[in-house]
Amino acid sequence: MDELPEQLRFAVSAGAYVLAYAVGLALFVWAARRRGMDDRDVRAVAVAALLGGLVGAYIVQLAVSGEPGKTVLGGVAGGWLAVIAAKRSVGLRRPLGDLFAFAIAGGEAVGRIGCFFAGCCYGKVAHVAWAVHDHGEPRHPTQLYSAFAALATLALVAWLDRCRVLPENGIFYTQGAVFCALRFVVEFYREVPSYGGFTLAQYACMGGFVFFAWRLRALLRRRTVPV
């Protein structure tokens, strides 16, 4: 990667980021249509989710590191809060979490390619066969690890959606738990400071996993309670 011209890296990464947002929005709208939801309301919520995700990603990154940038965890939180506000604004009561699950997984799968070319979120020094020379050393391509993890999560989300084995929002909670678990593992290979043996993102993933698992369990229990 170090040998590529900086202008080329910037152009490819910028294009990948734009494509990631487009993919996320497209999957959000596609999943809504699959469920027979009104296009106008869903598009309004999708735009709100995009804007909320961008703001959340920037604010959390700035608060944690003191430097401008974007973080996926902040983007997920910001997008989720924006969706709640937008749903109330348009009077939409049906759960939209499962749509969000498609958007997050698909968007990150593409967006991490942008991180790979931008040189951010890079991995620790490594001497594995697939190491990438970046920042002056051969390193784990953790951006690609995250992209593959997101792609696998998207495949799981699509399978669950096709099987229809979970109630509404069940796919979202499953995707959230899987995302946190996989991100927790990838963090071990990233070049980031740790505190007490874990990175800040890993602590966030621990809390996120517990939250999503708890909400999924509660959702499944409600479904099995006799009326």
N, C-alpha and C positions, 0 to 999 in steps of 0.2 A: 504493500500500500504506500509506503514512503516514496517509492519510485514514480508514482503517478503524479502528473502535474496538479498543482493545487487548484487551478481553475477547473480542471476536469472533475476533481473530487467534489468541489462545491456544486457544480452544475448537476452531477448525478445525484448527490445527496438532496439538493433542493427539489429536484424532480421526484425523487422517491417520497419525500415528505408530502408534497402536494398530492401525489397519487395515493398515499396512505389515507389522507383525509377523504379523498374521493371514494376510495374503496369502502371505508367505514360508513360513509353516508349512503352509498349504493346498497350495501348489505342491510343497513337499518331500514331503508325504504322497501327493499325486496322482501324482508321478513315481515314487514307490516302488511304488504299486499297479500302475502301468503296467508295471512290471518284475516283478510277481508276488512282491514281498517281503512278509515277515510284518509285519502292521500294528503289533503290540505292540512289537517291537524297534525298528521305524522311528520310532514315536511317541516312544519313550524317547530315541532319538538326536536327533530333531527338537527336543525340549524342551531337551536338553543344548546343542544348537547355539544355540538362542535365548538361553539364560542365559549361555553363553560369549561370544556376540556382544555382549550388553549389557555384561558386565564388561569385555571387551576394548576396546569402544568408549569406555567411561568412563576406563579406566586410561591408554590411549594419549593421549587428549585431555588428561588432567590432566598426564601426563608431558611432553608436547610444549609445551602452552600455559601450563601452570600454573593453568588455570581449569577448573572443572567443565563437562561437556558430553559430546558423543559424536562420534566420527569413524567413517566407514564403513570406512576402512582397518583401524582397530583392531578393529572389529566382525567383519570378515572373518577376521582372524588369530585372534581369540579364539574365534569359532565353529568354525573349522577345528580348533584344538587340542582343543576340547571334543568334537567329533565323534570324533576319534581315541581319546580317553579313553573315551567312551561305547561305541564299537564294541567295544573290548576288554572292557568291563564286561559287555556282553550276549552276547559271543562271536560277533559279527557279522563275517564275513570279507569279504563282497562289497563292492567299492568303492562309495562313496556320493557321490563328488564330483559326479557329474552331477545328482543331486538338489539338491545345494548350489547348483549353477549356476542352476537355476530359482529357488530361494528368494532368492538374492542379487539377481538381476536384477529379479524381480517386486517384492520388498520395497523396493528402492531407488527403483523407478519411482514407487511410491506415497509412500514416505517423504520424497522430495525436495519433494513438494507441501507436506508439513508444514514443511519448512525454509523454503519460500517464504513461508508465512503467518507463521511464527515470526520471520522477519527475520534468521536466521542464514545463514552461508555466502553472503553477498550479493556482488554483483559490483562491478566498478569503475565509476566515473562514465562514462556513455556518452550519446550523442545520436542513437542509432539509433531507428528508428520504433517498435520494440517495447520500448524502455527502460521500466523501472518506477520510479516515484518511491519511493525507500526510503532511510531514514537521511538524509533531507534533500536528496537529490540524485537525478537520473535515472540509473539504473544498469542494467547488463546483468543480466537475470534468470537468473543462473547456476544457481540451484536448478532452474529449468525446463529449462535446457540439460542438466543432469545427469539429470533425469527422462526427457527424450526419449532421451538416450543409453542409459539403462537399458532403456527400452522397446524400442529398436532391438536392444539386446543380447538381450533376452528373445525377440524375434522370431527372431533368429539361432539361439539355443539351441533353440527349438521346431522350427525347420527342420532343424537337425542331428539332433535327436532323432527326427524323423519319417523322415529319410532313412537313418538308421542307417549312416552312412559312417565313424564313428569307433569305436574300441574303448572299453570302459568307462573313465571318467575323462577321455576325450578332450574331451568337451564342457566339462567343468570347467576344464581347462587352456586351452581356447580362450576360454571366457568370461572367465577371469582375465586373459588377455593383452589381450583387447578392452577389458575394464573399465579396465585400467591405461592403455592407449593413449588412450581417450576421456577419462578423468579428467585425464590429462596435458594434453590440449588445453584442457579447460574451465578448468583452473587459471590459464591466461593471462588469463582474464577476471574472476577473483575478486579481491577486495580483501584480499590477504594479503601479508605481507612475503616478499621473496625473498632468497636467499643465493647469491651467485655467479651470478645470473641466473635461478635457479629456486627454486620454493617447496619446503618440506620434503616436501609431498605429492608433488610432481613427482619428487623424488629417490627417494621410496618407490616411485612408479610405475615409474621406470626399472628399479629392482631387481626389482620384481614382474613386469614384462614379461619380463625376461631369464629369471627363474625359471620362469614359466609356459610360455614358448616352449621352453625347454630341456627341461622335463618332457614337453611335447607331442611334441617331436622324438624323445625317447628312447622314448616310448610307441609311436609310429608305427614306429620302427626295430625294436623288439622284435617287432611284429606281422609285419613283412616278412622277418624272419630265418627260414630254413627249419628245421623241427624234425627 
